[in-house]
């Protein structure tokens, strides 16, 4: 059954279609620069459509928020290849449906933040999640848990080749 939110997302993607078709798929410095700008622009439009800047994730059973760090980190990493840039167009779907890794007992697996990664220093835990997009492939979602508040922040999204 189609929901109002799903219909809004389809309308949003239809508006984005000309920009999506214009994403360069080469590996030149200019192609990467254009993909980075596409990601930044996409997030800006997504935030305009989602002013709460968060989506409830079924697997973590909590909201995952999108912040400036989300845009910065994803634009930096996903712009390196075309498929990762395209993965960003499924942002709402990924945030809602990505599955967190669990151990054999069903406990959520998390990693410690990298000590040499300045952007990860604000997190107490890092969750590596995956989303299988039909006719696209696997997408990796990295989520950080803020120290103190425990708020989950989308850290990075990339396609898994």
N, C-alpha and C positions, 0 to 999 in steps of 0.2 A: 504494500500500500504506500503510495507516495505521500510524503508529509510536506507541509508548507516549507520547512527548512530545506528539504531535498529539492523542491521546485525552485527555490531561491538560488541554490547552488548551481543548478542546470542553467538558469538564466545568467548567472555570473560567468560561467564558463563560456557560454555563447558570446557574451560581450568580449571575453578575452581571446576568442578564437583567432582573430586576425593577428594578434600579438604572438600567440602560440605558434601559428604557422610561420612566423618570421624568425623564430629562434634559429640561429646559425648552428650547423652541425659539424663544422670543421674544427681544427685544433690550433688555429692561429691565435696569436695574442689578441687580435681584434675580435675574433669569435668568442673567446673566453670573456673578454670585457663586455661584449654585448649580452652574453648569457647572464653574467653577474648583474647587469642592469635590469634584465628581464626579471630576475629573481627578486630584486629590490622592489621593482614596480609591482610585481605580482603580490608580494606581501602587503604593500601599501593599499592595494585594491581589496585584498582579503580583509585587512583590518577595518577598512571603511564599511565592508559588508558584515563584519563581525565585531562590533564595537566592544563587546565583552572580552575579546582577545583570548578566548579559551574555549576548549571543547572537552566534554566528558569522555574519558577513555574507558572502555568496557573492561579491558584486561587489568589495568591498574586500579580501577574503580575510584578514580578521582579525576579532577580537571587537569588538563595540560594547558599551560598558558604560553602564549607567544609574546615574546619581548624583543627589544632591540637586539639583544645578544643572539636570539634565534635567527633573526634576519642576517646579521653580520656573519655568524659562523656558517650558516647554510649557504649564503651567497659566496663565501670564500671557497668552500669545498665543492658544492654542487655545480659551480660554474666550470669546473675542470672538464666535465664531459656532458655531452648532449642528453644522455639518458637520465642522469641525475637532475639536470635542469628540468626535464619534462616531468620527473617525479613530483616536483613542487606543485604542479597543477592539480595534484590529488591531495593537497594539504589537509582539508577537512576530513576526508576519508581516512587518511593515514593517522591523524591525531585521534580519531574516534575508534578505529579498528585495529591498530597495531597491537601485537601480542608481545607481552613481556616474557622473557625467558624465565623458566622455573626449574627447580631441581626435581629429583624423582619423588620427593615428598610433597611437591606442589608449592614449595616456598619460593617467593620471588627472588631471583638472582640479581644482585647489583654489584657494581665495581666501585673501587675507590677512585676518586678523581685523580687524574695524572698530576704529579707534583710539578712537572715542567710546563704545564699548560695553564697560563695565567687566567684564561677565561673559565677554567674549571675550578679555580680556587674558591669560588663562592658556594660550591656544592659540597654536600656531605656524602652524596651517593650519585652514581651514574647508572642509568638503566638502558640497556641495549634492547631495542624492540624491533620486531619485523612485521611487515605488512605484505601480503601476497596479493598483488593487483592482477586480476584476470587480464590476459592479453598484453601484459606489460612485464611482469616479473616481480622479484622481491625488492622491497624498499626497506632500508634501515632507518630507524628513528632513534636518535639518542636523546634521552631526557635526563635532566639534572634535577636533584632535589636540593632546594636552597637550605643552607644551614639556618637553624633557628626556626623558621616558619614551616619548613617541610613542603613548601609549595613546589609543584612539579613544573619545570620550564622546558619547553622544546629547545633542545640545544642544536641539533643538526639533522638534516635529512639528506640521504644519498641513495642512489640506486645500487643494488648489489648485482654485479656482473656475473 
